[in-house]
């Protein structure tokens, strides 16, 4: 029996298990020994964010116009790193990836560039957030957290101590964008409550249509619900520049947060 639809073109293992690269039609995807796609790349356009949840995470860019300093907790195949480096040429991207073998596969099979603007640290995301030097790793405009193992979100990037650490490393007006994918809505709800507590209630939720992902956006700056009223022009401009459906995400944010409170 075939494990996946498509052809497995690369397979390796580390202490956490299998790392597999599968090609199907016009896409190449990263798997950790199970069916969920950890990253996916459109072969004819490696910069495009092929997975809708990753595009939904990028909606954080609507809320902060600086877009010059980014932190990624979880590199995977490097989709967000490539996207940010391409569309924001003056930016700096710091990425933290627990698995050395994953970062190597991102280079060898997912077109992650060897770019001086990109720094990769091999470390546990939770440990990094709590211990990395503040003078070097802080003042981020956006922190993206997408840290998953084969069976779900990494435990070290859950809990208020982690979310508090994220808040500390954001610049004024900076945004946290975190993928809370979980088939158990109750647990995702609990994580949203913790994030809200860490960010004084200044949090939005963006359920990804047709998926189990819930993207949480939080900021230590301006009230995000008020910003939702006046982002149409920003969304149109960014959609034209990147091909990401920011207008759709803006409408979904308004729909899902008009009543949302803790």
C-alpha angles and dihedrals in degrees: 000000000000114000095212140015105257134026124307106227099174137021133176139154138221133176091288096052141256127002112193136180117205130186121206122171106311097345136084117201139190120225132182097214094292139078101264113098112236091189136356132196131197102227096215092048113028092178095060116100098240098185117071094218090058090051088049090053089055089063084088086078090071091068101051123048096189095076094168106113123044137175123200119197100197119025102194110164090343098251097145093040092055092045094051095044091050100045099036105043094179095052132111118217123197114190129190118201124174096204119064090197091058092055089049092052090049088058098042102040109016104048096246102170128232092238127164088221090063123075121184123199120192105219144108107281095228093048091048093051092051099042113024114114110271094213090062104030109042143079092065120173091207132011114198117198117193106146115156139159123201092277103040147298117347109256093223091067093056129085137052096280089062094045090047089053090051090052091051092054096049122098118235105290091016121149132224114210113187132177109225096180109169133143087220106077092190092062091046088051090052090052091050089053091052091049090049091052091050092049099040093251094305096131137118129199125217114188110202109234114245093006139086091238122115114188116207120203119194135170140187090211137056121003106272097207090060090049090056089071095064111034102095096104092045091050093049093049095047092045091055092048099045110021090236115134096240092155091060092048091049090054091048091049090053092047095048098042106041087095100021114122141137 
